[in-house]
Amino acid sequence: MIATELATQAAAMLQQATLAAPEPKGINTEGIVTFFASNIAPILLAVLGVIFIGRASRGEISKVLTSSAIAIVGLAFIAGAATLFFVGDALIKLIFN
């Protein structure tokens, strides 16, 4: 009899603890992406600009043009990935709504 009362009380406490626990929150990926886009990306572009200006002042124009072309192609890939993300999101909403 004591065992059944203890088991009942333990089950009741476990149920209360489960109900009182808050739901886990997800990671705010939009905030992370916004932070990188507004703070990190301009700093990296400024560093690239300083490197390009330094090379150009030393007469390494061909290296500057090659590096600039690579940077532009990289930015185009990033823009394309972002575009595909939004297009995919729109397609999913279109299909499932």
C-alpha positions in Angstrom: 0.0 0.0 0.0 2.8 2.4 0.8 4.5 1.4 -2.5 1.4 2.2 -4.5 1.1 5.6 -2.8 4.7 6.4 -3.4 4.4 5.4 -7.1 1.3 7.5 -7.5 3.0 10.6 -5.9 6.1 10.1 -8.0 4.0 9.9 -11.2 2.1 13.0 -10.2 5.3 14.9 -9.5 6.8 13.7 -12.8 3.7 14.9 -14.6 3.8 18.3 -13.0 7.5 18.7 -13.8 6.8 17.8 -17.4 4.0 20.2 -17.7 5.9 23.0 -16.0 9.0 22.7 -18.2 9.1 25.3 -21.0 9.3 24.2 -24.6 12.8 24.3 -26.0 13.4 27.2 -28.3 15.1 26.9 -31.7 18.2 28.8 -32.8 17.5 32.2 -34.3 19.2 31.7 -37.6 17.7 34.8 -39.1 19.5 36.9 -36.4 22.8 35.1 -37.1 22.5 35.7 -40.9 21.6 39.3 -40.3 24.5 39.8 -38.0 27.0 38.3 -40.5 25.5 40.3 -43.4 25.5 43.6 -41.5 28.8 43.3 -39.5 31.1 40.6 -40.8 30.7 40.9 -44.6 31.5 44.6 -44.8 34.7 44.1 -42.7 35.8 41.3 -45.0 35.1 43.3 -48.1 37.1 46.2 -46.7 40.0 43.9 -45.9 39.9 42.6 -49.5 39.8 46.2 -50.8 42.9 47.1 -48.8 44.7 44.0 -50.1 43.7 44.8 -53.7 44.9 48.5 -53.3 48.2 47.3 -51.8 48.8 44.9 -54.7 47.8 47.5 -57.3 50.2 50.1 -55.8 53.1 47.6 -56.1 52.3 47.1 -59.8 50.6 43.6 -59.6 47.6 44.6 -61.7 47.2 41.1 -63.1 46.9 39.6 -59.6 44.5 42.3 -58.6 42.3 41.7 -61.6 42.4 37.9 -61.1 41.5 38.3 -57.4 38.8 40.7 -58.2 37.2 38.4 -60.7 37.4 35.5 -58.2 35.7 37.7 -55.6 33.0 38.8 -58.0 32.3 35.2 -59.0 32.1 34.2 -55.3 29.6 37.0 -54.6 27.6 35.8 -57.6 27.5 32.3 -56.1 26.4 33.6 -52.7 23.6 35.7 -54.4 22.5 32.7 -56.4 22.3 30.6 -53.3 20.2 33.2 -51.6 17.9 33.5 -54.6 17.5 29.7 -54.7 16.7 29.7 -51.0 13.8 32.2 -51.5 12.6 30.5 -54.7 12.6 27.2 -52.9 10.6 28.7 -50.0 8.1 30.1 -52.4 7.7 26.8 -54.2 7.2 25.0 -50.9 4.5 27.5 -49.9 2.9 27.2 -53.3 2.8 23.4 -53.2 1.7 22.9 -49.6 -0.8 25.7 -49.2 
